[in-house]
Amino acid sequence: MSEMLPKCLSCKSEYVYQDQSMLICPECNFEWNPDEPDEDELIVKDIHGNKLAVGDKLTLVKDLRVKGSSIVLKIGSKATIKRLLDGDHPLDCKVEGYGDMLIKADKVKMA
């Protein structure tokens, strides 16, 4: 039995077929590659280029000073991603021992 193909992203038709790596809708002639990310999908990468997602465990790669406080997040501190944001600090994380913080993606690596 063949694998179930997703419905058309444009018209939601069930009659989608596959041609090599592309999926094609015969009703609206919409073509897409399911392996390519959506335009509206937020892609955030760590210092080594690994794609980050919600729930990933992270490790800080350098000491970070918390703005407006005397707290310093030490290198090697563990964090968990709660959500991804669009902007200068794309990672909303829970840092063990410190609480919730917004962190830049180039200051972390996957644990």
N, C-alpha and C positions, 0 to 999 in steps of 0.2 A: 504494500500500500504506500502511496506517495505521501510526502510530507505536506501538512496543511500550509497553504500560503496565506499571508495576511490580506485583509481587504484593501482596496485601493485607498490611498491617502487623500485623493482628490474627491472622488465621487462615492466612496464606500461600497463599490461594487464587489461582489464575491467572485467574479469571473477573471481573476488575475492569473496570468501565466508567466513562466520564467523563460527568458531567452539569455543563455549564458549567465552572466552575473546580474543582469537587469531583470526587474519585475515590470510587467506591462499590463495595463488595463485596456481591454478591447473596446470598452464602452466610451471612455473619454480620451483615450490615447495618451494617458499619463504614464511616464516611465521614470523609475527610480532605482537606485542601487541600495539595497537594504543594509549593506556593510558601511556606507558612508554616514557620518553623523548628520542629524537634522541641523538646519540653519539656526534654529532657536535653542538647540541644546548647548548648555554651558560646559566648556571643556577647560579644566584646570589641571595643570601638571606640576609635580614637585620639582625639586632641584635637579633630579636625575632624568626628568622627562617622563616619569610614570604618570598615567592618567589617574586622577583622584576622584573618589565618589563618596557619597554620604555613608558614614559608618566605618570608613577606613581608619586604621590606627596609624598615627604619625609620631615621629621623633624630631625634636628641634635640632638643627645642625649648627646653631650658634646661640650665644646668650642674647636675649632680647630684653630691652628696657621697656617697661610699661609706661606709656605716656601719662603724665599727671600723677604718678605714684613713684614710690621708692622701690617698688618690686622689680626684681630682675628674674626673668624666666631663664633657667639654666640650660645649657647645652645637654641634650639627652633626655629632657623632660618629655613625657608621653602625653599625647593628645588624641582625641577622637573627633572626627568631623561630624557636626550636627546638621549643617546645610552649606551649600555652595552659593556664593553671592557674586554679582557682577560689580566690579569696582576695583579699587586699589588694594583692599584686603579681602580676597575672595573666600577665605576659609573662616567659617564660624565654628569654633572648636571648644570642646571642654578639655581644659588642661588639668591633668591630675595635680591636686594640691593647690591650685590657683583659681579654678572656676572657669567661667566662659570668657573667651577672648576672640577677637578678630585678628587673624594672622595672615601675612603675605605668604604665597605659595612657594616663593624661592627661599624661604627660611626653614623648610621642613623636608623630610624624606619619609617614605613609607617604612613602617616598622616591620 
